[in-house]
Amino acid sequence: MTSTPLSGPATIAALPRDRLLGEFSLWSADLANMEADLKRIEAHVDLHHIDVADARFTPGFLFFPDFVARIAKLTAKPIHVHLMVEAEIVEEQTRQFIEAGADLISVHAENGEAGLRAVKLAKELGAEAGVVLRLETPVAGVVPFLAHVAFVTLLGTSIGVKGQSLSEKACNRLIEARTLLKQAGREQDIILAADGGIREQTVPLLRGAGAQTVVLGSLAFGDKDLAARMAWLHALETDIR
């Protein structure tokens, strides 16, 4: 376990709710110069997003607990770990990544009962929990998780593949999710996130449809004037009231 108490729930609860958040995907950072990239983005990032993949639930392998442990020593910003893994390992992965320093663990609704157990475990271990939905899964799949999570993330592209265009279904799915949050009485408690297909022309659409954070990749890491990029992002308004 980490030597200091995890501050996951308090850290996530303190995120701004009056503007679009900047969630930076470290998959798009310069992995050979990670420390330099972290220093460059520290003043602009609201939370770091780290994808984890087991090459079964999604193509390829992605990051490991020791990577998260290293990142946790280099930043004061919260760390959001997105577990793209099969149900039989999601609970153990939840434990390992929280022990490494994750503040927020998001599991897939497609993991079913194992995902719900992982959410419970995350909270028992002092972190916050979220749920993620693949593009092809009906939005109602998040409903069993709504009483237990602080984040709902909808993927706007096929899972685990970079560089795809945003699905034409993505915005309507966000609107549907917002309706479900209202029906559950959790609209003020849960942050609605959009992940995948994040481009300059798509972010305003996602924000208009109710996204409260977007997972930024090359749009952030590839911009030489990051302060201007984030000022633009923060100024975007939602059509959902």
C-alpha positions as CSV (number, residue, x, y, z in Angstrom):
1,M,0.0,0.0,0.0
2,T,1.0,3.6,-0.4
3,S,2.6,5.1,2.7
4,T,0.1,8.1,2.9
5,P,-3.7,7.9,2.9
6,L,-5.2,8.2,-0.5
7,S,-7.2,11.3,-1.0
8,G,-9.2,10.1,-4.0
9,P,-12.8,11.0,-3.1
10,A,-11.9,14.5,-1.8
11,T,-9.6,15.2,-4.8
12,I,-12.3,14.2,-7.3
13,A,-15.0,16.1,-5.4
14,A,-12.9,19.2,-5.5
15,L,-12.7,19.2,-9.3
16,P,-14.2,22.4,-10.9
17,R,-17.9,22.0,-12.0
18,D,-18.3,25.4,-13.6
19,R,-16.3,24.7,-16.7
20,L,-15.1,21.9,-19.0
21,L,-12.3,19.9,-17.3
22,G,-9.1,19.0,-19.0
23,E,-8.3,15.3,-18.5
24,F,-5.0,14.5,-20.2
25,S,-4.4,11.0,-21.6
26,L,-0.8,10.1,-20.8
27,W,-1.0,7.6,-23.7
28,S,-0.4,10.6,-25.9
29,A,2.6,12.0,-23.8
30,D,6.2,11.5,-24.9
31,L,6.8,8.3,-23.1
32,A,10.6,8.6,-23.4
33,N,10.5,12.1,-21.8
34,M,7.5,11.6,-19.4
35,E,8.9,13.7,-16.6
36,A,9.4,16.7,-18.9
37,D,5.9,16.4,-20.4
38,L,4.4,16.2,-16.9
39,K,6.1,19.4,-15.9
40,R,4.9,21.1,-19.0
41,I,1.2,20.2,-18.4
42,E,1.1,20.4,-14.6
43,A,-0.3,23.9,-14.5
44,H,-3.0,23.1,-17.1
45,V,-4.3,19.6,-16.3
46,D,-7.2,18.9,-14.1
47,L,-6.6,15.1,-13.9
48,H,-4.3,12.6,-15.6
49,H,-5.9,9.8,-17.5
50,I,-4.1,6.5,-17.7
51,D,-5.4,3.6,-19.8
52,V,-4.9,0.0,-18.8
53,A,-5.5,-2.8,-21.3
54,D,-5.1,-6.5,-21.0
55,A,-5.0,-7.4,-24.7
56,R,-8.2,-9.4,-24.3
57,F,-10.9,-6.8,-23.4
58,T,-9.3,-4.5,-25.9
59,P,-6.4,-4.7,-28.4
60,G,-2.9,-4.5,-27.1
61,F,-1.4,-4.0,-23.7
62,L,-1.3,-0.7,-21.9
63,F,0.1,0.7,-18.7
64,F,1.1,-1.0,-15.5
65,P,1.0,-0.3,-11.8
66,D,4.7,0.7,-11.6
67,F,4.0,3.3,-14.3
68,V,1.3,4.8,-12.2
69,A,3.5,4.7,-9.1
70,R,6.1,6.7,-10.9
71,I,3.6,9.3,-12.2
72,A,2.1,9.7,-8.7
73,K,5.5,10.9,-7.5
74,L,5.8,13.5,-10.2
75,T,2.4,15.2,-10.0
76,A,0.1,16.8,-7.5
77,K,-2.9,16.3,-9.8
78,P,-5.3,13.4,-9.4
79,I,-4.8,10.2,-11.4
80,H,-7.7,8.5,-13.2
81,V,-7.0,4.9,-14.2
82,H,-9.3,3.4,-16.9
83,L,-9.3,-0.4,-16.6
84,M,-10.0,-2.0,-20.0
85,V,-9.7,-5.5,-18.6
86,E,-11.7,-8.7,-18.4
87,A,-14.1,-9.3,-15.5
88,E,-12.0,-12.0,-13.9
89,I,-9.1,-9.7,-13.2
90,V,-10.8,-6.3,-12.7
91,E,-10.9,-6.6,-8.9
92,E,-7.2,-7.5,-8.6
93,Q,-6.3,-4.8,-11.1
94,T,-8.4,-2.3,-9.0
95,R,-6.4,-3.2,-5.9
96,Q,-3.0,-3.0,-7.7
97,F,-3.6,0.4,-9.3
98,I,-4.9,2.0,-6.1
99,E,-1.9,0.7,-4.2
100,A,0.2,2.3,-6.9
101,G,-1.4,5.7,-6.4
102,A,-4.6,6.0,-8.5
103,D,-7.2,8.4,-7.1
104,L,-10.0,7.3,-9.3
105,I,-10.5,3.9,-10.9
106,S,-13.1,3.5,-13.7
107,V,-14.2,0.0,-14.6
108,H,-16.4,-1.1,-17.5
109,A,-20.1,-1.6,-17.1
110,E,-19.6,-4.7,-19.4
111,N,-17.7,-6.3,-16.4
112,G,-21.1,-6.7,-14.8
113,E,-21.2,-7.9,-11.2
114,A,-17.4,-8.1,-11.1
115,G,-17.3,-4.4,-12.0
116,L,-19.7,-3.6,-9.2
117,R,-17.5,-5.5,-6.8
118,A,-14.4,-3.6,-8.1
119,V,-16.2,-0.3,-7.5
120,K,-17.0,-1.3,-3.9
121,L,-13.4,-2.4,-3.4
122,A,-12.1,0.9,-4.8
123,K,-14.0,2.8,-2.2
124,E,-12.9,0.5,0.6
125,L,-9.3,1.1,-0.4
126,G,-9.8,4.9,-0.2
127,A,-10.1,5.8,-3.8
128,E,-13.0,7.1,-5.9
129,A,-14.8,5.0,-8.5
130,G,-16.2,5.5,-12.0
131,V,-17.9,3.4,-14.8
132,V,-17.1,3.4,-18.5
133,L,-19.2,2.2,-21.4
134,R,-18.1,0.9,-24.8
135,L,-19.6,2.6,-27.8
136,E,-21.7,-0.4,-28.8
137,T,-23.2,-1.0,-25.3
138,P,-26.6,0.6,-24.7
139,V,-26.3,3.6,-22.4
140,A,-28.7,2.0,-19.9
141,G,-25.8,-0.3,-19.1
142,V,-24.5,2.3,-16.6
143,V,-27.7,2.3,-14.5
144,P,-26.6,-0.4,-11.9
145,F,-23.5,1.7,-11.2
146,L,-25.0,5.2,-10.8
147,A,-25.6,4.9,-7.0
148,H,-21.9,4.1,-6.5
149,V,-19.7,6.2,-8.8
150,A,-18.5,9.7,-9.2
151,F,-17.6,9.5,-12.9
152,V,-19.5,8.1,-16.0
153,T,-17.3,7.9,-19.1
154,L,-18.8,7.2,-22.5
155,L,-16.4,6.1,-25.3
156,G,-17.1,7.9,-28.6
157,T,-14.9,5.5,-30.7
158,S,-14.2,1.8,-30.8
159,I,-12.2,0.8,-27.7
160,G,-8.5,0.8,-27.4
161,V,-7.5,2.2,-30.8
162,K,-6.1,5.7,-31.2
163,G,-6.8,8.2,-34.0
164,Q,-10.4,7.3,-34.8
165,S,-13.1,9.8,-35.7
166,L,-15.9,10.5,-33.3
167,S,-19.0,8.3,-33.8
168,E,-22.1,10.2,-34.9
169,K,-23.9,8.5,-32.0
170,A,-21.6,10.0,-29.3
171,C,-23.5,13.2,-28.6
172,N,-26.9,11.6,-28.4
173,R,-25.4,9.0,-26.0
174,L,-24.2,11.8,-23.7
175,I,-27.6,13.4,-23.7
176,E,-29.2,10.0,-22.9
177,A,-26.7,9.5,-20.1
178,R,-27.5,12.9,-18.6
179,T,-31.2,12.0,-18.6
180,L,-30.3,8.8,-16.7
181,L,-28.3,10.8,-14.1
182,K,-31.3,13.0,-13.6
183,Q,-33.6,10.1,-13.1
184,A,-31.3,8.6,-10.6
185,G,-31.0,11.9,-8.7
186,R,-27.2,11.9,-9.2
187,E,-26.8,14.6,-11.8
188,Q,-25.0,16.9,-9.4
189,D,-22.8,14.2,-8.0
190,I,-21.5,12.5,-11.1
191,I,-19.1,14.0,-13.7
192,L,-20.0,13.0,-17.3
193,A,-16.9,12.3,-19.4
194,A,-16.3,11.8,-23.2
195,D,-13.3,9.7,-24.3
196,G,-12.3,9.1,-27.9
197,G,-12.5,11.1,-31.1
198,I,-11.5,14.3,-29.2
199,R,-10.6,16.9,-31.9
200,E,-10.9,20.7,-32.1
201,Q,-14.1,20.4,-34.1
202,T,-15.7,17.7,-31.9
203,V,-15.0,19.1,-28.4
204,P,-17.6,21.9,-28.7
205,L,-20.2,19.3,-29.9
206,L,-19.4,17.0,-26.9
207,R,-19.5,20.0,-24.5
208,G,-22.8,21.1,-26.0
209,A,-24.2,17.6,-25.4
210,G,-23.3,17.7,-21.7
211,A,-19.8,16.5,-21.4
212,Q,-18.1,17.9,-18.3
213,T,-14.7,16.5,-19.1
214,V,-13.0,15.3,-22.3
215,V,-10.0,13.0,-22.5
216,L,-7.4,15.0,-24.3
217,G,-4.6,13.4,-26.3
218,S,-2.8,15.0,-29.2
219,L,-5.1,18.0,-28.9
220,A,-3.2,18.9,-25.7
221,F,0.2,17.3,-26.1
222,G,0.6,18.4,-29.7
223,D,-0.3,22.1,-29.0
224,K,2.7,24.4,-28.4
225,D,0.5,27.0,-26.8
226,L,-1.2,24.9,-24.1
227,A,-2.3,27.9,-22.1
228,A,-4.3,29.2,-25.0
229,R,-5.7,25.7,-25.8
230,M,-7.0,25.3,-22.3
231,A,-8.4,28.8,-22.2
232,W,-10.4,27.9,-25.3
233,L,-11.5,24.6,-23.7
234,H,-12.6,26.3,-20.4
235,A,-14.7,28.8,-22.3
236,L,-16.9,26.3,-24.1
237,E,-20.4,26.2,-22.9
238,T,-22.9,23.4,-22.6
239,D,-26.4,23.4,-24.0
240,I,-27.6,21.1,-21.1
241,R,-29.0,23.1,-18.2
